[in-house]
Amino acid sequence: MAKKTIKDIQLKGKKVLVRVDFNVPIKDGEISDENRIVQALPTIKYILDQGGKAIVFSHLGRIKEESDKAKGSLDIVAKRLSEHLNQDVVFVPETRGKLLEDAIDALKDGEILMFENTRFEDLNGKKESKNDPELGKYWASLGDVFVNDAFGTAHREAASNVGIASNIEQTVAGFLLEKEINFIGGTLENPERPFVAILGGAKVSDKIEVIKNLLKVADYVLIGGGMAYTFFKALGYEVGTSLLEADKVDLAKELLELGKGKILLGKDIYTAKEFSPESEKHVRDAEAIPSDEMGMDIGPRTVALFESYIEKAKTVVWNGPVGVFEFPRFAEGTLAIARAVAELEGKATTIIGGGDSAAAVIQFGLAERFSHISTGGGASLEYLEGKVLPGIECVDDK
């Protein structure tokens, strides 16, 4: 069912609560990847241009003890947001109370405020993460309408999404959440064919339900990365010291049977004796990895095989790198797949399902050539599983 968006409501003069996902990596006091901030800008700018009073909030990391607060403050993010917007962002270092309420009351139309990390509330019994009813009701009381634009937390039922939505008259999707619904949800419902899914990453266990769901809708599922070795083992291959989930081998056999003719595994592998960026690499047949070597990347014949399916695709969904792309020596496979999908620009719908695969295409400088890069790793996985996400469900239907 279609959801209401920010364009369906009146914003002028309204106090607009905006849940964004500013859970960005911070290293040595610097934001190392600001993609999530950039992705939220269209929604925030629209609210300000419409004369709304934007009250922006997010979580940042996990706050388990008092000492975590120092590195978990959103102050640095507020400053960066101010630079992007080219206007002041009032930062309130509190999650509730008179200081926050007075700052919100002082806002004029077209002005913006950000309050402190919502997970500061988790120090008192995980009130944010466990959707404490009193907290959701309090945050809802601070605004007139609620815009949820945090797809990255849409798979969680928290006080800052479902809790607010349950206690406010209007809840709508921001532009980013709308985009995620249309791209991922819309693609699964009605893909243009051939539909090719590419799955990588470390573990089969993380992707079991994704594989099952994609086998219902995709024409082909290409499997690489660490999870491939459990499938190789299921075929009776020697996998050496490669990443292996021994307790999932029988399940991999079932999935191979279920996806007969659809699931494609590699033909060759780049291996190494040690998990190190300096390790010497060898190309091995997929069924003959030496007992003292581990798989680190897909090999050239596998790249060619995967490319032959990708180049004919009209829809591609990719989740998870196909090798240890953090090590330049073993990034070739992931880079080749990224380039092959990027070549479909203007000819197919191409979706990157967040997480490490999103980091990879951004690192390779190819982000602009994909139809959509999801901002949610866990959320996009659960969406690809076909699950109902609480952060989407709580948005008003059209």
C-alpha positions as CSV (number, residue, x, y, z in Angstrom):
1,M,0.0,0.0,0.0
2,A,1.3,3.5,-0.9
3,K,2.5,5.6,2.0
4,K,2.0,9.3,2.6
5,T,5.0,11.5,2.0
6,I,6.3,14.8,3.0
7,K,4.6,16.4,0.0
8,D,1.2,15.3,1.2
9,I,1.1,17.6,4.2
10,Q,1.2,21.3,5.0
11,L,4.5,22.3,6.7
12,K,4.5,26.1,6.9
13,G,4.7,27.2,10.5
14,K,4.6,23.6,11.8
15,K,7.1,22.1,14.2
16,V,8.3,19.2,12.1
17,L,10.0,16.2,13.9
18,V,12.4,14.6,11.5
19,R,14.0,11.2,12.4
20,V,17.1,10.9,10.2
21,D,19.8,8.3,10.2
22,F,23.0,10.2,11.0
23,N,24.7,7.1,12.5
24,V,27.9,8.0,10.6
25,P,31.5,6.6,11.3
26,I,33.7,9.0,13.2
27,K,37.4,8.6,13.4
28,D,39.8,10.8,15.3
29,G,37.1,13.4,15.7
30,E,36.3,13.5,12.0
31,I,33.3,12.1,10.0
32,S,34.9,9.5,7.7
33,D,31.8,8.9,5.6
34,E,29.0,11.4,5.4
35,N,26.8,9.6,2.8
36,R,23.9,9.4,5.3
37,I,24.0,13.1,6.0
38,V,24.1,13.9,2.2
39,Q,21.2,11.5,1.6
40,A,19.0,13.3,4.2
41,L,19.6,16.8,2.8
42,P,16.7,16.9,0.3
43,T,14.1,16.2,3.0
44,I,15.6,18.7,5.4
45,K,15.9,21.4,2.7
46,Y,12.3,20.8,1.6
47,I,11.0,21.3,5.1
48,L,13.0,24.5,5.6
49,D,12.0,25.9,2.1
50,Q,8.3,25.2,2.9
51,G,8.6,27.3,6.1
52,G,8.6,24.4,8.5
53,K,10.6,24.4,11.8
54,A,12.8,21.4,11.5
55,I,13.6,19.4,14.7
56,V,16.1,16.8,13.6
57,F,17.3,13.8,15.6
58,S,19.1,10.5,15.2
59,H,21.0,7.8,17.1
60,L,24.8,7.5,16.8
61,G,26.5,4.2,17.8
62,R,25.6,2.3,21.0
63,I,25.5,4.0,24.4
64,K,26.0,1.3,27.0
65,E,27.7,3.4,29.8
66,E,28.2,7.0,30.8
67,S,31.7,7.1,29.2
68,D,30.2,6.3,25.8
69,K,28.5,9.7,25.7
70,A,31.7,11.6,24.9
71,K,32.3,9.8,21.6
72,G,28.5,9.5,20.9
73,S,27.5,13.1,20.8
74,L,25.9,14.4,17.6
75,D,27.5,17.8,18.1
76,I,30.1,17.1,15.3
77,V,27.2,16.0,13.0
78,A,25.2,19.2,13.7
79,K,28.2,21.3,12.7
80,R,28.7,19.3,9.4
81,L,25.0,19.6,8.7
82,S,25.2,23.4,9.2
83,E,27.9,23.5,6.6
84,H,25.9,21.5,4.1
85,L,22.8,23.7,4.6
86,N,24.7,26.9,4.7
87,Q,22.7,28.0,7.7
88,D,22.9,27.7,11.5
89,V,21.8,24.4,13.1
90,V,20.9,24.9,16.8
91,F,22.3,22.0,18.7
92,V,20.7,21.0,22.0
93,P,22.9,18.6,24.0
94,E,19.9,17.1,25.7
95,T,17.2,14.5,24.7
96,R,14.5,16.0,26.8
97,G,13.7,18.8,29.3
98,K,13.3,22.6,29.5
99,L,16.4,23.5,27.6
100,L,15.2,21.5,24.6
101,E,11.6,22.7,24.9
102,D,12.6,26.3,25.1
103,A,14.9,26.0,22.0
104,I,12.1,24.4,20.0
105,D,9.7,27.2,21.0
106,A,12.2,29.8,19.9
107,L,12.5,28.4,16.4
108,K,11.2,30.6,13.6
109,D,9.8,29.3,10.3
110,G,12.6,27.9,8.1
111,E,15.0,27.3,11.1
112,I,16.5,24.1,12.2
113,L,17.4,22.4,15.5
114,M,19.1,19.1,16.2
115,F,18.9,17.4,19.6
116,E,21.3,14.9,21.2
117,N,21.8,11.2,20.3
118,T,18.5,9.4,21.0
119,R,20.4,6.5,22.4
120,F,21.6,8.6,25.4
121,E,18.1,7.4,26.6
122,D,19.4,3.8,26.6
123,L,21.4,4.4,29.7
124,N,18.2,4.3,31.7
125,G,17.0,0.8,30.6
126,K,17.1,1.0,26.8
127,K,14.2,3.4,26.7
128,E,14.9,4.4,23.0
129,S,15.8,1.0,21.7
130,K,12.9,-0.8,23.5
131,N,10.3,1.8,22.5
132,D,9.5,3.1,26.0
133,P,5.9,4.4,25.7
134,E,6.5,7.4,27.9
135,L,9.5,8.5,25.8
136,G,7.8,8.1,22.5
137,K,4.8,10.2,23.8
138,Y,7.2,12.9,25.1
139,W,9.1,13.2,21.9
140,A,5.8,13.3,19.9
141,S,4.6,16.2,22.2
142,L,7.5,18.4,20.9
143,G,6.1,18.6,17.3
144,D,3.0,19.0,15.1
145,V,3.9,16.4,12.5
146,F,6.4,13.5,12.2
147,V,8.6,12.8,9.1
148,N,10.4,9.5,9.2
149,D,13.4,9.5,6.9
150,A,15.6,6.9,8.7
151,F,15.5,3.8,6.6
152,G,18.6,2.5,8.4
153,T,16.5,2.0,11.5
154,A,13.3,1.0,9.8
155,H,13.7,-2.6,10.9
156,R,13.7,-1.6,14.5
157,E,10.7,-0.7,16.7
158,A,12.1,2.2,18.7
159,A,10.7,5.2,20.6
160,S,12.1,7.6,17.9
161,N,10.1,6.0,15.1
162,V,7.1,3.8,16.1
163,G,6.9,5.5,19.5
164,I,6.4,9.0,18.1
165,A,4.2,7.8,15.2
166,S,1.8,6.2,17.8
167,N,1.3,9.5,19.6
168,I,1.1,12.1,16.8
169,E,-1.6,13.0,14.3
170,Q,0.4,12.8,11.1
171,T,3.4,10.6,10.2
172,V,4.8,10.7,6.7
173,A,7.9,9.4,4.8
174,G,10.7,11.8,3.9
175,F,12.2,11.6,0.4
176,L,14.9,9.1,1.3
177,L,12.5,6.7,3.0
178,E,10.1,7.1,0.0
179,K,13.0,6.3,-2.3
180,E,13.9,3.1,-0.4
181,I,10.2,2.0,-0.4
182,N,9.9,2.6,-4.2
183,F,13.3,1.0,-5.2
184,I,13.6,-2.0,-2.9
185,G,9.9,-2.7,-2.2
186,G,8.8,-1.8,-5.8
187,T,11.5,-3.9,-7.4
188,L,10.6,-7.0,-5.4
189,E,6.9,-6.6,-6.3
190,N,7.3,-6.0,-10.0
191,P,10.9,-6.3,-11.4
192,E,11.8,-5.7,-15.0
193,R,13.4,-8.9,-16.3
194,P,15.9,-10.5,-16.4
195,F,16.3,-9.8,-12.7
196,V,19.8,-10.7,-11.3
197,A,20.6,-10.7,-7.6
198,I,24.2,-10.7,-6.4
199,L,24.8,-11.9,-2.9
200,G,28.2,-11.7,-1.1
201,G,29.4,-11.0,2.4
202,A,30.7,-13.3,5.1
203,K,27.9,-15.6,6.2
204,V,25.1,-17.7,4.7
205,S,23.3,-17.4,8.0
206,D,22.9,-13.7,7.5
207,K,21.3,-14.2,4.1
208,I,19.2,-17.4,4.4
209,E,15.8,-15.6,4.2
210,V,17.1,-13.2,1.6
211,I,18.1,-16.1,-0.6
212,K,14.8,-17.8,-0.2
213,N,12.8,-14.7,-0.9
214,L,15.0,-13.7,-3.9
215,L,14.6,-17.2,-5.4
216,K,10.9,-16.5,-5.6
217,V,11.4,-13.3,-7.7
218,A,14.8,-13.3,-9.2
219,D,15.8,-15.1,-12.4
220,Y,19.4,-15.7,-11.2
221,V,21.2,-15.4,-7.9
222,L,24.9,-15.1,-8.1
223,I,26.8,-16.0,-4.9
224,G,30.3,-14.9,-4.0
225,G,32.2,-13.7,-0.9
226,G,32.8,-15.6,2.3
227,M,29.3,-17.2,2.1
228,A,30.2,-19.1,-1.1
229,Y,32.5,-21.5,0.6
230,T,29.7,-23.1,2.6
231,F,27.9,-23.7,-0.7
232,F,31.1,-25.2,-2.2
233,K,31.4,-27.5,0.8
234,A,27.8,-28.5,0.2
235,L,28.8,-29.6,-3.3
236,G,31.6,-31.7,-1.8
237,Y,34.5,-29.4,-2.7
238,E,37.6,-28.9,-0.7
239,V,37.6,-25.4,0.8
240,G,40.9,-25.4,2.7
241,T,40.9,-22.8,5.5
242,S,38.3,-20.6,3.9
243,L,35.5,-19.1,6.0
244,L,33.0,-21.9,6.5
245,E,29.8,-22.3,8.5
246,A,29.9,-26.1,9.0
247,D,26.5,-26.1,10.7
248,K,24.9,-24.5,7.6
249,V,26.2,-27.0,4.9
250,D,23.0,-29.0,4.9
251,L,21.0,-25.8,4.6
252,A,23.2,-24.8,1.7
253,K,22.4,-28.1,0.0
254,E,18.7,-27.4,0.4
255,L,19.1,-23.9,-1.0
256,L,21.0,-25.3,-4.0
257,E,18.2,-27.8,-4.6
258,L,15.6,-25.1,-4.2
259,G,17.4,-22.8,-6.6
260,K,18.5,-25.3,-9.2
261,G,19.1,-23.4,-12.4
262,K,18.9,-20.1,-10.6
263,I,21.8,-20.1,-8.1
264,L,25.2,-19.6,-9.8
265,L,28.5,-20.2,-7.9
266,G,32.0,-19.3,-9.1
267,K,34.3,-21.4,-11.2
268,D,37.6,-20.1,-9.7
269,I,38.9,-18.4,-6.6
270,Y,41.9,-16.2,-5.6
271,T,43.4,-17.8,-2.5
272,A,46.0,-16.9,0.1
273,K,47.8,-18.8,2.9
274,E,47.0,-16.0,5.4
275,F,44.3,-13.4,5.9
276,S,46.6,-10.5,5.2
277,P,46.7,-7.6,2.7
278,E,50.3,-8.7,1.9
279,S,49.6,-12.3,1.3
280,E,50.6,-13.8,-2.1
281,K,47.6,-14.7,-4.1
282,H,47.0,-17.7,-6.2
283,V,44.1,-18.5,-8.6
284,R,42.6,-22.0,-8.0
285,D,39.7,-23.9,-9.4
286,A,36.7,-23.6,-7.1
287,E,36.6,-27.3,-6.4
288,A,40.3,-27.6,-5.6
289,I,41.3,-25.1,-3.0
290,P,44.5,-26.4,-1.3
291,S,44.0,-27.5,2.3
292,D,46.3,-24.8,3.7
293,E,44.8,-21.9,1.7
294,M,41.7,-19.7,2.1
295,G,39.5,-18.1,-0.5
296,M,39.9,-14.3,-0.6
297,D,38.2,-13.2,-3.9
298,I,36.4,-14.5,-6.9
299,G,38.7,-15.4,-9.8
300,P,38.8,-14.2,-13.5
301,R,36.6,-17.0,-14.9
302,T,34.0,-16.3,-12.2
303,V,34.1,-12.6,-13.0
304,A,33.5,-13.4,-16.7
305,L,30.6,-15.8,-15.8
306,F,29.0,-13.2,-13.5
307,E,29.5,-10.4,-16.0
308,S,27.7,-12.5,-18.7
309,Y,24.6,-12.5,-16.6
310,I,24.8,-8.9,-15.4
311,E,25.2,-7.4,-18.8
312,K,21.8,-8.8,-19.9
313,A,20.0,-7.8,-16.8
314,K,17.2,-5.2,-16.6
315,T,17.1,-5.3,-12.8
316,V,20.1,-5.9,-10.4
317,V,20.1,-6.0,-6.6
318,W,23.5,-6.4,-5.0
319,N,24.1,-7.0,-1.3
320,G,27.6,-7.9,0.0
321,P,31.1,-7.8,-1.5
322,V,32.4,-10.9,-3.4
323,G,35.9,-10.7,-1.9
324,V,38.0,-9.1,0.8
325,F,37.7,-5.7,-0.9
326,E,39.3,-3.9,2.1
327,F,42.6,-5.4,0.9
328,P,43.5,-3.9,-2.5
329,R,45.1,-7.1,-3.7
330,F,41.8,-9.0,-3.2
331,A,39.4,-6.2,-4.3
332,E,39.5,-7.0,-8.0
333,G,36.4,-9.2,-8.0
334,T,34.3,-6.7,-6.2
335,L,35.6,-3.9,-8.4
336,A,34.8,-5.9,-11.5
337,I,31.3,-6.6,-10.4
338,A,30.8,-2.9,-9.4
339,R,32.0,-1.8,-12.9
340,A,29.8,-4.4,-14.7
341,V,26.7,-3.2,-12.8
342,A,27.7,0.5,-13.3
343,E,27.8,-0.2,-17.1
344,L,24.0,-0.8,-16.9
345,E,23.5,2.9,-16.1
346,G,20.5,4.1,-18.1
347,K,19.7,0.6,-19.3
348,A,18.6,-1.2,-16.1
349,T,17.5,-0.5,-12.5
350,T,20.5,-1.1,-10.2
351,I,20.2,-1.2,-6.5
352,I,23.0,-1.6,-3.9
353,G,21.6,-3.0,-0.6
354,G,23.6,-0.9,1.9
355,G,26.4,-2.1,4.2
356,D,29.8,-3.2,2.8
357,S,28.7,-3.3,-0.9
358,A,27.6,0.4,-0.6
359,A,30.9,1.2,1.0
360,A,32.7,-0.6,-1.8
361,V,31.0,1.3,-4.7
362,I,31.5,4.6,-2.9
363,Q,35.2,3.7,-2.3
364,F,35.5,2.9,-6.1
365,G,34.0,6.2,-7.1
366,L,31.1,4.6,-8.9
367,A,28.2,5.6,-6.6
368,E,26.7,8.1,-9.1
369,R,26.2,5.3,-11.7
370,F,23.7,3.2,-9.7
371,S,20.0,3.8,-9.6
372,H,19.9,3.6,-5.8
373,I,22.3,2.9,-3.0
374,S,20.4,2.0,0.2
375,T,21.4,3.7,3.4
376,G,20.4,0.7,5.5
377,G,22.4,-2.5,5.8
378,G,20.3,-4.5,8.2
379,A,17.1,-2.7,7.1
380,S,17.7,-3.4,3.4
381,L,18.5,-7.1,4.2
382,E,15.2,-7.5,6.1
383,Y,13.3,-5.7,3.3
384,L,14.9,-8.0,0.8
385,E,13.6,-10.9,3.0
386,G,10.1,-9.6,2.4
387,K,9.6,-8.6,6.0
388,V,7.3,-5.8,7.1
389,L,9.5,-3.1,8.6
390,P,8.1,-1.3,11.7
391,G,9.6,2.1,10.6
392,I,7.7,1.9,7.3
393,E,4.6,0.3,8.7
394,C,4.1,3.2,11.1
395,V,3.9,5.8,8.3
396,D,0.3,6.8,7.4
397,D,-1.2,5.1,4.3
398,K,-2.3,7.3,1.4
